[in-house]
Amino acid sequence: RPNEAFLGDGELGTVEAWMNVKGKLATAPEAVEGKFFSAESYIFLYTHTKKNALRYHVYYWQGRHTRKQDVGLAALLVKEVLTIVRKERGSDAQQTRIQQFKEPDQFLEIFKGRNVVSKGYLKDHSKKASHLYHVQSFADERHKRAIEVVPEAAQLHSKGVFVLNTAKTQYVWTGKGAGKDATDAAVALCAPILDGRAVRMVEEGSESKGFWKALQGDKKDVITAPFLLKSDWKPRLFHCIMLGKFACE
């Protein structure tokens, strides 16, 4: 059940999505499923019920690699969606602009933990190429996400879980210091980008030749250290202050 304290808008409703294609609105069904591209901008119309009345919320999501000219075009398309709501549905819509990695809980609640961001533009995304995703798992299901990174072995580390998509196979790679929960989260999170591929579970140290062939580099480039293998290890933050000389407390 959604956490309505965070949701804020009321009861979950329907979602429609569009993206900017040459300055015009184009439906984006993949975005409704939580599949985004870092160079694109998406417009979501979220229809929900509050106090027995239909309400509307327009979210404008910008990827971190979106070009300035595309940001401007998408802003105009947001106004177009607002006009549609006003004329066809007889209501004004609330509007929120969102940047990648700064999504509020209220927005993330809509996707129920589905959040996969591929690099670049949708039109340039080739299924034949290798695509490596770093899966970031959090206690709060809403904040789980898979972010595409450079497909090279140096991205892998023993504490992490990564998903490697090749033309025919989706490899779910688990570092020696990662837990089963993180692996299960990766499988569920990346199901929307499976696209008919066979799934292969890979543990650090048991990689096949096919796995390494799809990446730049090899197993000697994987980041590993004793502390990464500890299941109870937690990162520590040091505050550095100047007292004549630098010191850490």
Phi, psi and omega per residue, in radians:
R1 nan 2.354 -3.129
P2 -1.117 2.612 3.101
N3 -1.479 1.712 -3.037
E4 -1.196 -0.368 3.082
A5 -1.095 -0.623 3.092
F6 -1.504 -0.612 -3.080
L7 -1.050 -0.855 3.030
G8 1.377 -0.709 -3.033
D9 -1.342 -0.343 -3.072
G10 2.180 -2.541 -3.116
E11 -1.425 2.487 3.127
L12 -1.010 2.442 -3.126
G13 -2.268 -2.446 -3.087
T14 -1.740 2.741 -3.137
V15 -2.283 2.324 3.010
E16 -2.082 2.576 -3.089
A17 -2.413 2.520 3.068
W18 -2.357 2.821 3.018
M19 -2.354 2.889 -3.128
N20 -1.489 2.049 3.046
V21 -2.182 1.801 -3.129
K22 0.958 0.736 3.061
G23 1.403 0.158 -3.140
K24 -2.196 2.711 3.113
L25 -1.275 2.256 3.050
A26 -2.261 2.320 -3.126
T27 -1.054 2.543 -3.086
A28 -2.302 1.286 -3.104
P29 -1.069 -0.510 3.137
E30 -1.142 -0.521 3.133
A31 -1.216 -0.583 3.091
V32 -1.090 -0.518 3.123
E33 -1.499 0.084 3.116
G34 1.488 0.376 3.111
K35 -1.842 2.029 -3.074
F36 -2.145 2.883 3.022
F37 -2.225 2.371 -2.935
S38 -1.203 -0.269 3.128
A39 -1.783 0.063 -3.102
E40 -1.798 2.853 2.981
S41 -2.084 2.441 -3.108
Y42 -2.186 2.544 3.090
I43 -2.093 2.182 -3.119
F44 -2.006 2.323 2.998
L45 -1.895 1.925 -3.099
Y46 -1.796 2.014 3.140
T47 -1.802 2.181 -3.089
H48 -2.450 2.979 -3.129
T49 -1.934 2.302 3.092
K50 -2.528 2.176 -3.101
K51 0.947 0.789 3.064
N52 1.102 0.400 3.112
A53 -2.352 2.578 3.092
L54 -1.305 2.315 3.095
R55 -2.181 2.777 -3.057
Y56 -2.306 2.428 3.138
H57 -2.363 2.131 3.115
V58 -1.755 2.077 3.078
Y59 -1.825 2.343 -3.135
Y60 -2.049 1.814 -3.055
W61 -1.723 2.279 3.124
Q62 -2.042 2.238 3.051
G63 -1.289 2.758 -3.063
R64 -1.244 -0.242 3.119
H65 -1.884 0.269 3.137
T66 -1.176 2.312 3.132
R67 -1.321 2.672 -3.083
K68 -1.020 -0.737 -3.119
Q69 -1.141 -0.570 3.098
D70 -1.257 -0.575 3.077
V71 -1.073 -0.761 3.131
G72 -1.126 -0.743 3.128
L73 -1.121 -0.750 -3.138
A74 -1.125 -0.607 3.109
A75 -1.082 -0.637 3.085
L76 -1.185 -0.628 3.131
L77 -1.222 -0.514 3.045
V78 -1.059 -0.762 3.117
K79 -1.082 -0.603 3.115
E80 -1.142 -0.733 3.105
V81 -1.141 -0.722 3.107
L82 -1.057 -0.661 3.114
T83 -1.170 -0.715 3.105
I84 -1.038 -0.793 -3.141
V85 -1.082 -0.745 -3.093
R86 -1.153 -0.754 -3.041
K87 -1.436 -0.721 -3.030
E88 -1.585 -0.416 -3.069
R89 -2.086 -0.004 3.009
G90 1.112 0.632 -3.117
S91 -2.668 2.711 3.016
D92 -1.571 2.605 -3.108
A93 -1.953 2.520 2.998
Q94 -1.266 2.581 -3.072
Q95 -2.232 2.344 3.129
T96 -2.420 2.224 3.077
R97 -1.658 2.335 -3.041
I98 -2.271 2.398 3.046
Q99 -1.857 2.591 3.112
Q100 -0.962 2.404 -3.099
F101 1.338 -0.029 3.112
K102 -2.134 0.475 -3.104
E103 -1.218 2.279 3.089
P104 -1.314 2.749 3.129
D105 -0.976 -0.639 -3.101
Q106 -1.038 -0.661 3.113
F107 -1.317 -0.807 -3.098
L108 -1.117 -0.502 3.134
E109 -0.997 -0.550 -3.094
I110 -1.078 -0.598 -2.988
F111 -1.669 -0.061 3.039
K112 0.915 0.832 3.078
G113 1.434 0.114 3.080
R114 -1.675 2.004 -3.089
N115 -2.763 1.641 3.135
V116 -2.129 2.109 -3.111
V117 -2.001 2.006 3.073
S118 -1.605 2.724 -3.100
K119 -1.368 2.518 2.989
G120 1.406 -2.578 -3.073
Y121 -1.792 2.626 3.096
L122 -0.991 -0.767 -3.063
K123 -1.154 -0.398 -3.104
D124 -1.674 -0.023 -3.054
H125 -1.416 1.983 -3.098
S126 -1.777 2.260 3.110
K127 -1.235 -0.375 -3.114
K128 -1.332 -0.386 -3.123
A129 -1.452 2.872 3.077
S130 -1.481 2.374 3.123
H131 -2.291 2.134 -3.102
L132 -1.915 2.261 -3.119
Y133 -2.083 2.306 3.041
H134 -1.599 2.110 -3.109
V135 -1.623 2.136 3.139
Q136 -1.919 2.025 -3.070
S137 -1.908 2.384 -3.123
F138 -2.262 2.810 3.111
A139 -1.042 -0.661 3.097
D140 -1.448 2.033 -3.067
E141 -0.970 -0.555 -3.098
R142 -1.059 -0.514 -2.997
H143 -1.648 0.083 3.034
K144 -1.137 2.458 3.113
R145 -2.777 2.757 3.049
A146 -2.163 2.124 -3.075
I147 -2.010 2.234 3.132
E148 -1.252 2.353 3.124
V149 -2.182 3.067 3.125
V150 -1.075 2.307 -3.088
P151 -1.337 1.307 3.127
E152 -2.389 2.635 -3.072
A153 -1.090 -0.479 -3.115
A154 -1.160 -0.225 3.075
Q155 -1.341 -0.437 -3.060
L156 -1.315 2.452 3.035
H157 -2.514 2.712 -2.962
S158 -1.136 -0.293 -3.126
K159 -1.610 -0.120 -2.975
G160 -1.878 2.986 3.016
V161 -2.198 2.285 -3.098
F162 -2.270 2.638 3.078
V163 -2.084 2.178 3.140
L164 -1.961 2.040 3.094
N165 -1.734 2.146 2.986
T166 -1.947 -3.039 -3.076
A167 -1.025 -0.664 -3.041
K168 -2.096 -0.193 -3.003
T169 -2.322 2.500 2.977
Q170 -1.953 1.915 3.111
Y171 -1.591 2.254 3.040
V172 -1.861 1.828 -3.037
W173 -1.700 2.225 -3.119
T174 -2.057 2.171 3.077
G175 -1.230 2.767 -3.091
K176 -1.108 -0.400 -3.125
G177 -1.699 0.034 3.141
A178 -1.602 2.602 -3.113
G179 -1.598 2.927 3.135
K180 -1.107 -0.603 3.137
D181 -1.050 -0.681 3.137
A182 -1.162 -0.658 3.110
T183 -1.156 -0.788 3.121
D184 -1.066 -0.683 3.123
A185 -1.107 -0.685 -3.138
A186 -1.131 -0.749 3.138
V187 -1.075 -0.802 -3.121
A188 -1.202 -0.746 -3.071
L189 -1.140 -0.686 -3.044
C190 -1.634 0.106 3.072
A191 -1.001 -0.678 3.141
P192 -1.116 -0.340 3.124
I193 -1.878 0.357 3.105
L194 -1.204 -0.798 3.046
D195 0.869 0.801 3.050
G196 1.447 0.025 3.138
R197 -1.314 2.694 3.009
A198 -1.409 2.489 -3.122
V199 -1.709 2.291 3.075
R200 -2.224 2.201 3.101
M201 -1.501 2.285 -3.080
V202 -2.264 2.176 3.049
E203 -1.693 2.563 3.129
E204 -0.937 2.241 -3.133
G205 1.717 -0.200 -3.118
S206 -2.091 0.458 -3.098
E207 -1.188 2.557 3.098
S208 -1.549 2.938 3.089
K209 -1.102 -0.636 3.128
G210 -1.087 -0.635 3.120
F211 -1.105 -0.892 -3.107
W212 -1.183 -0.540 3.136
K213 -1.114 -0.509 -3.102
A214 -1.427 -0.137 -3.115
L215 -2.040 2.748 2.973
Q216 -1.423 2.323 -3.110
G217 1.549 -3.012 -3.136
D218 -2.571 -2.903 -2.988
K219 -1.070 -0.428 3.139
K220 -1.210 -0.265 -3.133
D221 -1.573 -0.155 3.141
V222 -1.151 2.360 -3.137
I223 -1.416 2.079 3.138
T224 -2.473 2.557 3.140
A225 -2.804 2.708 -3.110
P226 -0.951 -0.701 -3.077
F227 -1.204 -0.406 3.115
L228 -1.286 -0.252 -3.120
L229 -1.613 -0.144 -3.111
K230 -1.462 2.170 -3.090
S231 -1.209 -0.460 -3.094
D232 -1.736 0.160 -3.126
W233 -1.245 2.393 3.102
K234 -2.261 2.505 3.125
P235 -1.163 2.616 3.114
R236 -2.105 2.472 -3.133
L237 -1.887 2.257 3.134
F238 -1.907 2.348 3.085
H239 -1.724 2.057 -3.117
C240 -1.714 2.253 3.123
I241 -2.202 2.799 -3.115
M242 -1.850 2.084 3.069
L243 -2.275 1.219 -3.045
G244 1.419 -0.901 3.033
K245 -2.226 2.876 3.114
F246 -1.240 2.456 3.086
A247 -2.504 2.658 3.112
C248 -2.031 2.431 3.100
E249 -2.148 nan nan
